[in-house]
Amino acid sequence: MNISERAQKYLKTLKRDSNFVSHEKETEEYLSKQNIEPLDEFLKFQMQYSGYELTINNDSGNSFSASLFSKNQIQKNLKLEIEKAGDRFIEICGDHKTAQFTFYLTDKGEFCTLDDDDLPNILHSSFDKLIEEYALRNEISEWTSNPYYHEIKNTDKLESLMNNEFEIIEECSDKYSTWWRKDNLVAVKGVWMDRPEFYFHIYGENKDGCDKFIEQLKDDDILK
């Protein structure tokens, strides 16, 4: 499992629904019978994450229940409808407690929604990154945040400033989402769930520090 020690410890604290957990051999046989190729990423998700409920302390509305194939589905060899979206095959991989979106795993292992053209709107390059994000957010769950998710006016300028003044949290970051940390602030540039554009959000040990940093970015014509 290619996740950080923080994420591994986080997973051990979570509940896992046994109805969505299966043995590797029977799952592989099931996917083969269903003519699912390539099956590696679907198999990996089922073995490592299916059945977990991702939670964040003090933020119950952000829970995500990861589920791919049920035991009943596999044992009865029920027909599996893998969708085609653009150049990827996708399968529903869970439910967010409050976000009104359908979330998918692609055959490349990416975590996504669909945009207005029913094409994959990639949120993370792998589900590992979502696990890392939840683990980090759970670690700082006692912190506050600026309550808004901000539109970005100048992405290049934002990245330059953040990379110069903050440290990238590598285990949480990829081409779709970048996390930074500096002293008592943690910030993220992520993809909106409904479109392939970026937002900016910040967490901190005190609200004043978050708000002042957001105002600085607005004054510098970086955020809208």
N, C-alpha and C positions, 0 to 999 in steps of 0.2 A: 504494500500500500504506500504510494508515493505522497504522503502527507506529513506535515511537520509534527513534532512531538506535542505541540499545543493542540493540534487537531486530533491526534490520536487520543490524548487524555480527554478531550471534549467528547469524542464519540463514546467513550466508556461511561459517561454520565447519562447517556440518552436511553430512552425506551426504544425497543425494537419489536414491531408487530410480527409475530412468528407466521402469520398467515401470508406474508409476502417474502418469506425467506425459504430458499430451496437449496437442494444439493447441486453441486456444480455439474455432475454427470447427467442427472435427469434434466437439468435446465438446458444443457448443451444438446441433448437428444431432442428435447422439445423444440428448440429453435431450428435444428436441422430438419425435423419433420415439417416444420412450418416454412421451410425453404428461406430462412432469414440469413442472408449473406450481405456484408460481413457481419458476424455475430459477436466479435470480440468485445466491443464496447458495451453492448447490451448485457452480455454475460458478466462482465466486470461490475457493472452497476448492480445487477441482481445479487451477486455474491457479496459485494462490499457495503452497499448502501440501502438496498430495498428493504423497507420495513422500519427504517429509522424515522423518528420525528425530531426534526431539527428545531431547537428552541433557544430563546435568548432570555436570560433572567430579566425580570421587570419589563418585558416587552412581549406579552403573550400573543399579540396580534400579528407578530412576524414569524409565527411557527410555520414550518414546511414539512409535510408528511411525504417522504420519499417512498414511492411504490411503483414497481414495474410489472412483474408477473406474480399472480397469486398461486399458492399451492394447488388450489382447485383447478385453476386454468391449466397448469402444467400436467397434473395427474390425469385430467380428462381430455388432454390434448385439444383444448378449445381453440377455435380458429383465431389467429392473431392477425389483426389488420394494421400492418405497418404502413404509414402514409408516406407519400413522396412529396417533398417540398423543395422546389428548385433542384439542386444536384445532390440533395441529401435524403436519406430515409429517416423518419422520425417516429418516436413512440412516446405517448404521454407517460411522464415519470413521477407524477405526484401532484399535490395540491397545497397551495398557500392558504393560510387561514383567512386572510382578508383581501389579498390582491385578486381582482376579478380577471385573471388571465389563465389560459391553459399553458402548462409548462411541458416541454418535450426534451428528450435525450435524442441526439442525432447519432447516426452510425459512425460519426467521427468522434463521439464522446462529448460533444458540446452540449451545454445547457442553454435552452432558448425558449422564446415565445414565437409567435408568427406576426409579421407586420400586416399592413392593410392589403398587401398583394399576396398574402398567404405564403410568404417566403420566410425562412428562418431569420429571426432577429436574435443574434447570438449575444447572450449575457455573460457567459464564461466559456473559456476554451475547454474546460472539463468540469465535471461535478466535483472533483477534488477542490477546485477553487471556491466553489460555493461552501463546501465544508470548512475550508480555511477562513472564509469570511464570517461564517457563523461562529466559529471558535474565537476569532478575534473580537467580534462584537459582544460575545458572551463574556469575554475577559474584561471588557471595559463597560459592562452593563450598568455599573454604578455611576458612570459619567453622564453628563448632560450633552446636549447638542444644539446647534442652531436648528430650529424646527423645520426649515425649508430645504427642499432639493432645488438647487439653482441651475438655471439655464446658463450655459457658458458662451460668452461672447467672443473670446479669443483663446482657443485651445492651445496653440503654440506658446503663447505668452504665459498661460497658466502652467503648462508643463515645465517650462524653463524656470519659472519662479519656484515651483514646488521642488523640482529636482535639485535646485541650488540651495534651498533653505531647509529642506526636509530629507529624511532618509526613506527610500522606497522599502515597503514591506514586501519582500520578494515572494514569499510563500503565498501571499494573497493576490498577487498581481499577474496580469497577462495583457494581451493586446486589447482586451475589451474593458478591463477594470484595473485601475492603478490605485494602490493604497500607500499613503505616506504617514510618517510619524515624526514628531519633533516635540520633545519635552512632554507637555501636558495636552497636546493636540494630536488627533488622528483624523486624516481626511481621505476622501475617496472621489475619484473620477470614474463614474460607472455609466452603463448604458441604460437608457430609459426602457421600461418593460414594453412600451408600445411602439418604439421606433429606434432605429439605429443611430441615435445621437446621444451625446454625453451630457450628464448632469454632474454637479459638484455638491458634496455634502461634508459636513465637518462635525466631529465629536470633541469634547474637551472636559477637563476636570471641573471647569466652571463655565457658566453660560456667557459671561462677559467676554472671556477670551475668545470663544467661538464667534460671537457677534462682531467683535472688533475686527477679527481677521476677515470675515465676510465683507464688512464695510470697506476694509482696505482693498480687497479685490474688486469691489464695485468702483471705488474711487480710481483705481488703476485701469478701469475700462476692460476688465477681464471677465467679470460676471455681469449678467443683465440685472 
